[in-house]
Amino acid sequence: RVVFMGNSITEGWKIMDSTFFTGRPYIDRGISGQTSPQMLIRFRPDVIALKPAAVVILAGINDIAENNGPISLEAVFGNIVSMVQLAKANKIKVVMCSVLPANRFPWRPNILPAEKVVALNKMLATYAAENKIIYVDYYSVMVDDKKGLPKKYAEDGIHPTLEGYKVMEELVEAGIKKALKKK
């Protein structure tokens, strides 16, 4: 089985496209609003305890939105790396995902996230390449000319529509297949 670890984008997936999780060995462990420290705290019960073959990690957007107050990108990156290391130590294959494009937060209009999303994704992609971890790049496939998500992919600019999830599904399934083939 494969655990999807994340925030509202992960939690909303099974609601927006219930067919994606039906008939597949996928477990949705997304909790709305969560930041990377909160995900790290629950990584043991929500991922390791389930003994999956692989974990899909999608984290960082709520940190950039400062849902729990200001946090440096280095700290966010460190929390994601800690989840990767916990998974690897428990022989769980890792699929690391880019943060989705975002150029605004409906709930935090004073924060301009576009450049921070780009910077965090660069850190994640570099780490994945250096450590031979499967990296799923949602960002470059979904981004518009304003460094955000087009309306067809996310009505509110953050949470994917069915069409947005369909794009993500194709990419993540390819990543999962690659991860499960790795020795």
Number of C-alpha atoms within 10 A of each C-alpha: 12 23 24 21 24 24 24 19 21 23 18 19 25 17 12 17 16 10 11 15 14 11 7 10 11 17 19 18 21 24 17 14 17 19 24 23 20 14 23 19 12 14 19 15 10 19 23 20 10 13 18 19 19 24 27 28 26 23 29 27 29 19 21 24 25 15 15 14 9 10 14 12 17 11 13 21 18 15 21 22 17 16 25 24 14 17 22 14 11 14 14 22 25 27 26 27 24 24 20 29 27 29 20 20 18 11 9 12 11 10 14 15 20 17 13 18 24 19 11 20 22 13 15 23 19 14 16 20 11 9 9 11 21 24 25 24 20 20 21 13 12 19 17 16 7 11 20 22 25 20 15 13 23 19 13 15 20 22 19 26 19 16 15 21 22 17 15 22 16 10 17 21 13 12 21 22 13 15 21 16 8 10 5
